[in-house]
Amino acid sequence: MQGESNNNSSPDRLSGSGAVPLDAEDPRRIGAFRLLGVLGSGGMGRVYLGAVPGKFAAVKRVLPILAEDADFLSHFGHELDNLARLPAGANTRLLASDRTSKPPWFATEFIPGVTLDEAVRLNGGPLSGGALWRLLRGAAAGLRVVHGADMVHRDLKPSNVMLTGDGLSLIDFGVARAADQSRLTRTGMVIGTPAYTAPEQAVANPALTGAADVFALGSLLLYAANGRPPFGDGSGPDLLHRVVHAAPDFGGLAEADPALAELVQKCLSKDPADRPTAAELVDL
């Protein structure tokens, strides 16, 4: 293994990983992990491809500005606790973390594969037929494990579904939360991605259940089937209003696969009580 040099993040070394080269301001090491590239970034932090001898990891570091927010750090600590207690099969394994670091970080095992949105792009358009049923089965099976641990993912979206050689994995439990800790959510704070939120999420209901993830799964399937979110694009109040009040856009799914469309319709019921559970979807 080569020493610490800028060549560690050169494009040829990153080929096939999904990572891009490190920027000048990115760290070269976090904890024991040597950083090789950037896997992604978002509103909460930046995710790096890291390595220790014999193992690759996804290393997520909180944005420095959030590390000064005491409320956020409290949330982050609870999230780490939840991540550590997720049962096998629900998530990539937590390898290491440091909640006292400035800024804090954690590392999970790295899973080679493509995200659902990447798969749609590489496919040259929407998925169809058996691929959609396998997506439903794989995602529902992952959610069944999560919900069985009395937890809710809260941010199921195309970029958080990883398609791998072994099937499907749900990733990025950065906003996952134990159901009995939902009171930690700030009043009026919408957690999740607007295009894939459930109506109860859109109105910032703090008492979320696994039914919110099932709604997101329905939206996810329509995205895969049509190449677009079922309630349109955007991120503001107009989109959230459509999630709460408007009917989803089924595109051509109802004609192409009526049985799957019927299941998706049930997943997208506005009333959480009318949606099937993840376990029921796996059985179906």
C-alpha positions in Angstrom: 0.0 0.0 0.0 1.4 3.4 -1.0 2.2 6.1 1.4 0.2 9.3 2.1 0.2 11.2 -1.2 -2.2 13.1 -3.4 -2.1 10.2 -5.8 -4.4 8.3 -3.3 -7.4 10.1 -4.8 -6.4 10.1 -8.5 -9.2 9.1 -10.9 -7.5 5.8 -11.9 -7.3 4.6 -8.3 -11.0 5.5 -7.8 -12.3 3.8 -10.9 -15.4 1.7 -10.1 -15.8 3.0 -6.6 -18.3 5.8 -7.3 -16.0 8.3 -5.6 -14.4 11.5 -7.0 -11.0 12.9 -6.1 -10.6 14.8 -2.9 -10.7 18.6 -3.0 -7.8 20.6 -1.6 -9.8 21.4 1.6 -10.8 17.8 2.3 -8.9 16.0 5.1 -6.6 13.1 4.1 -7.3 11.0 7.2 -10.2 10.7 9.6 -9.5 8.5 12.6 -7.7 5.4 11.4 -9.1 5.7 7.9 -7.0 7.0 5.0 -9.3 8.9 2.7 -9.2 8.0 -1.0 -12.0 10.1 -2.5 -15.5 11.7 -2.0 -18.6 9.5 -2.3 -21.1 12.3 -1.8 -22.2 15.3 0.3 -25.4 16.7 1.6 -27.0 19.0 4.1 -25.6 17.2 7.1 -22.1 16.2 6.0 -19.7 14.8 3.5 -19.0 11.1 2.9 -15.6 9.8 2.0 -14.2 6.6 0.6 -11.8 5.5 3.3 -9.5 2.6 3.8 -7.7 0.7 6.6 -5.6 -2.4 5.8 -7.9 -5.0 4.2 -11.1 -3.0 4.3 -12.8 -0.1 2.7 -15.3 2.2 4.4 -17.8 5.0 3.9 -16.7 7.7 6.3 -19.3 10.3 7.0 -18.1 13.6 8.7 -20.6 16.2 9.9 -20.3 19.6 8.5 -18.1 21.8 10.7 -20.9 24.4 11.1 -23.2 21.8 12.6 -20.6 20.6 15.0 -21.1 23.9 16.9 -24.9 23.2 17.3 -25.5 21.6 20.7 -29.0 20.4 19.7 -27.6 18.8 16.5 -24.8 17.1 18.4 -27.4 15.6 20.8 -29.3 14.3 17.8 -26.1 12.9 16.2 -25.3 11.0 19.4 -28.7 9.4 19.4 -28.4 8.5 15.7 -25.1 6.8 16.4 -26.7 4.8 19.2 -29.5 3.8 16.8 -27.1 2.9 14.0 -25.1 0.7 16.3 -28.2 -1.3 17.4 -29.7 -1.8 13.9 -29.9 -5.6 13.4 -27.9 -7.5 10.8 -29.5 -7.1 7.4 -30.9 -3.7 8.1 -27.9 -1.6 7.2 -24.2 -1.6 6.4 -22.2 -2.4 9.6 -20.9 0.4 11.7 -17.1 0.1 11.9 -16.0 3.1 14.0 -17.2 6.5 15.2 -16.1 9.5 17.2 -18.9 11.7 18.5 -16.5 13.9 20.5 -14.3 14.8 17.5 -14.6 18.3 16.1 -16.4 17.7 13.8 -17.8 14.2 14.7 -17.8 11.3 12.2 -18.7 7.7 11.8 -17.6 4.9 9.3 -19.7 2.1 7.9 -18.6 -0.8 5.7 -18.3 0.2 2.0 -20.7 -1.6 -0.4 -19.7 -1.6 -4.1 -22.7 -1.1 -6.3 -24.9 1.6 -7.9 -27.7 3.6 -6.4 -31.2 3.3 -7.8 -30.9 6.7 -9.5 -27.6 5.7 -11.1 -29.2 2.5 -12.2 -32.0 4.4 -14.0 -29.5 6.6 -15.6 -27.3 3.7 -16.7 -30.3 1.8 -18.0 -31.1 4.8 -20.2 -34.6 5.2 -18.7 -37.1 3.6 -16.4 -37.0 0.0 -15.1 -39.7 -2.4 -15.9 -41.1 -5.9 -15.3 -39.3 -8.2 -12.9 -36.8 -5.5 -12.0 -39.6 -3.5 -10.3 -40.9 -6.5 -8.4 -37.3 -7.3 -7.2 -36.9 -3.7 -6.1 -40.2 -3.9 -4.2 -39.2 -7.2 -2.5 -35.6 -6.1 -1.7 -36.5 -2.7 -0.2 -39.5 -4.1 1.7 -37.3 -6.9 3.2 -34.8 -4.2 4.4 -37.6 -2.1 5.9 -39.1 -5.2 7.6 -35.9 -5.6 9.5 -35.7 -1.9 10.4 -39.3 -1.7 11.5 -38.9 -5.0 13.4 -36.4 -3.1 15.6 -39.0 -0.4 16.2 -37.1 2.0 14.0 -37.9 4.2 11.0 -35.6 5.1 8.2 -37.2 8.4 7.4 -35.2 9.2 4.2 -35.8 6.4 1.7 -35.0 7.8 -1.7 -33.3 6.7 -5.0 -29.8 7.7 -3.8 -30.3 5.7 -0.5 -31.0 2.4 -2.3 -27.9 0.6 -3.3 -28.1 -2.2 -5.9 -25.3 -4.7 -5.4 -24.1 -8.1 -6.6 -26.0 -9.6 -3.7 -29.3 -7.7 -4.2 -30.2 -4.5 -2.5 -29.1 -2.6 0.5 -30.7 0.5 2.2 -28.0 3.0 3.1 -27.6 6.4 4.9 -29.5 6.0 8.1 -28.3 9.5 9.1 -31.8 10.5 9.9 -33.1 7.1 10.9 -34.6 7.3 14.4 -36.0 4.9 16.9 -39.8 5.3 17.0 -39.7 6.0 20.8 -37.2 8.9 20.2 -39.4 10.7 17.7 -40.0 13.4 20.3 -36.4 14.5 19.6 -37.5 16.0 16.3 -37.8 19.8 16.6 -41.4 21.1 16.2 -42.0 22.1 12.6 -38.9 20.5 11.3 -39.4 18.2 8.3 -37.0 15.3 8.3 -36.4 13.6 4.9 -36.4 14.4 1.2 -39.5 16.3 0.1 -40.1 14.3 -3.1 -40.2 11.1 -1.1 -41.8 12.2 2.2 -45.1 10.8 3.4 -48.0 13.2 4.1 -47.5 12.9 7.8 -43.8 13.9 7.3 -44.7 16.8 5.1 -46.8 18.3 8.0 -43.9 17.6 10.4 -45.9 15.1 12.5 -43.3 14.0 15.1 -45.0 10.6 15.7 -43.8 8.8 12.6 -44.1 5.1 12.1 -42.9 2.6 9.6 -45.9 3.5 7.4 -43.9 6.7 6.4 -41.2 4.5 4.9 -43.8 2.4 3.1 -45.2 5.6 1.5 -41.6 6.5 0.4 -41.2 3.0 -1.1 -44.3 3.6 -3.2 -42.8 6.8 -4.5 -39.6 5.1 -5.1 -41.2 2.4 -7.2 -43.0 5.0 -9.3 -39.7 6.8 -9.8 -38.1 3.6 -11.0 -41.0 2.9 -13.3 -41.3 6.3 -14.8 -37.9 8.0 -14.3 -39.5 10.9 -12.3 -40.9 11.4 -8.8 -44.6 10.8 -8.5 -45.4 14.3 -7.1 -43.1 16.3 -9.3 -39.8 18.0 -8.8 -38.9 20.8 -6.4 -38.3 21.0 -2.6 -40.6 23.8 -1.4 -44.1 24.2 0.0 -45.7 23.5 -3.3 -44.2 20.0 -3.5 -45.1 19.2 0.1 -48.7 20.4 -0.6 -48.9 18.0 -3.5 -47.6 15.1 -1.4 -50.4 15.8 1.2 -53.3 16.6 -1.1 -52.6 15.5 -4.8 -52.8 12.1 -6.5 -49.5 10.6 -7.5 -48.5 10.4 -11.2 -48.5 6.7 -12.1 -47.3 7.3 -15.7 -47.6 4.1 -17.7 -47.4 1.6 -14.7 -51.1 1.0 -14.4 -51.3 -0.2 -18.0 -47.9 -2.0 -18.0 -48.4 -3.9 -14.7 -51.8 -3.5 -13.0 -51.0 -5.8 -10.1 -47.9 -3.8 -9.1 -49.8 -0.5 -9.7 -52.5 -1.7 -7.3 -49.9 -2.4 -4.6 -48.1 0.9 -5.1 -51.5 2.7 -4.8 -52.0 1.1 -1.4 -48.5 2.1 -0.3 -49.3 5.7 -1.3 -52.5 6.0 0.7 -52.7 9.3 2.4 -53.8 7.7 5.7 -50.9 5.7 7.2 -53.4 3.1 8.6 -54.4 2.2 5.0 -50.9 1.2 3.9 -49.6 -2.3 4.0 -46.7 -3.0 6.3 -43.3 -3.9 5.0 -43.7 -7.4 6.3 -47.0 -7.7 4.4 -45.3 -6.5 1.2 -42.6 -9.1 1.5 -45.2 -11.8 1.9 -47.0 -10.6 -1.2 
